[in-house]
Amino acid sequence: MHNLNNCLCDKVKKNCLKNKNEESCGMIIADEVIACENLSPFPSNHFIINPMIVFEKKPDYIYHSHVRSSCKPSRLDLIQFKEINIPFLIYSLIDDEFYLLK
């Protein structure tokens, strides 16, 4: 697994700040940050990435933002993490902080 560094976190943060009203999401593969479309019907509170993309790309990390809460994982984040077993990098727009769930 590739290690996170400040440059990758800065790229994730930049992607997340593009839309402050909806959860942003994407993948980190090696040194590349790939933004994905949030397919959730409730994007202000939840994210869904196309599972076929995740299956095909085999990312090192999945990232997403929390627009109205801290970076601590939600109950749904914990469930999704356990199902796919890929570390989550969560960025809080409110606190300007990251949380790594692994």
Phi, psi and omega in degrees: 000138180283140180278144175284146174225174183300324180297316178295318178297322177296321178293319177298313180301316179300317177297318182292328182282352179293331179224103185274359182253349181226151177294127173270155180208161179177195184229155171241123179232114185055241181259017184248133174256122184242113177287143178236157175287136175275112184270004183293140173288348179234065189293345178283345183233356190202156174229149173221126173256142177307117184296334179293324178294316178298316180298316183288318187276335181050064184292156174284326181216152167251134176240153171202165181253156167248119185271336184232016182212176180291177180278356179295142184295139174282171177300319179293322175303315181297320179295312181297317179302314181295327181289319186259343176055041173239131180303143178254133170251117184248129179246129177263121176292328181291313185266348185054050181222157177250154172224130177256117178259110181219000000 
